[in-house]
Amino acid sequence: MLFKFLFMKKKKLHKQSEKTFDMKNWMNLTKEERLEIDFNEKDKMMRKKKALLESIREEYIKIKKEK
């Protein structure tokens, strides 16, 4: 599960680099648009972190049960 997450992360990094804004485009956006984009990115990152923590907890429980 952990390895799957890491490999997916590697693939997504390539996709993110295509989607990121360069500085000119970022500064041409309105303040509300920048805040919305920033909020969405933070939300996505938090969801990924929560998913990673959940998978780590599941793996820990499996290891603990085996002992």
C-alpha positions as CSV (number, residue, x, y, z in Angstrom):
1,M,0.0,0.0,0.0
2,L,2.8,2.4,0.9
3,F,4.7,1.6,-2.2
4,K,1.6,2.1,-4.3
5,F,1.2,5.6,-2.8
6,L,4.8,6.5,-3.5
7,F,4.6,5.4,-7.1
8,M,1.4,7.3,-7.6
9,K,3.0,10.3,-6.1
10,K,5.9,10.1,-8.6
11,K,3.4,10.0,-11.5
12,K,1.4,12.9,-10.2
13,L,4.5,15.1,-9.8
14,H,4.9,15.1,-13.5
15,K,1.2,16.1,-14.0
16,Q,1.5,18.8,-11.4
17,S,4.4,20.4,-13.1
18,E,2.3,20.8,-16.2
19,K,-0.5,22.4,-14.3
20,T,1.5,24.9,-12.2
21,F,1.3,28.5,-13.0
22,D,4.3,30.5,-13.9
23,M,4.9,33.8,-12.1
24,K,3.5,36.0,-14.9
25,N,0.2,34.1,-15.1
26,W,0.0,33.9,-11.3
27,M,0.4,37.7,-10.9
28,N,-2.2,38.3,-13.6
29,L,-4.9,36.5,-11.6
30,T,-7.1,38.3,-9.3
31,K,-6.6,38.0,-5.6
32,E,-9.8,35.8,-5.3
33,E,-8.6,33.5,-8.0
34,R,-5.2,33.1,-6.4
35,L,-6.8,32.4,-3.0
36,E,-9.1,29.8,-4.6
37,I,-6.3,28.0,-6.3
38,D,-4.2,28.1,-3.2
39,F,-7.1,26.7,-1.1
40,N,-7.7,23.9,-3.6
41,E,-4.0,22.9,-3.6
42,K,-3.9,22.9,0.2
43,D,-7.1,20.8,0.3
44,K,-5.6,18.3,-2.1
45,M,-2.4,18.1,-0.1
46,M,-4.2,17.6,3.2
47,R,-6.3,14.8,1.6
48,K,-3.1,13.0,0.4
49,K,-1.6,13.4,3.9
50,K,-4.6,11.9,5.5
51,A,-4.7,9.0,3.1
52,L,-1.0,8.3,3.8
53,L,-1.6,8.4,7.6
54,E,-4.5,6.1,7.3
55,S,-2.5,3.6,5.3
56,I,0.3,3.8,7.8
57,R,-2.1,3.1,10.6
58,E,-3.6,0.1,8.8
59,E,-0.1,-1.3,8.2
60,Y,0.8,-0.8,11.8
61,I,-2.3,-2.6,13.0
62,K,-1.5,-5.5,10.7
63,I,2.0,-5.7,12.1
64,K,0.7,-5.5,15.6
65,K,-1.8,-8.3,15.0
66,E,0.9,-10.6,13.6
67,K,2.9,-10.4,16.8
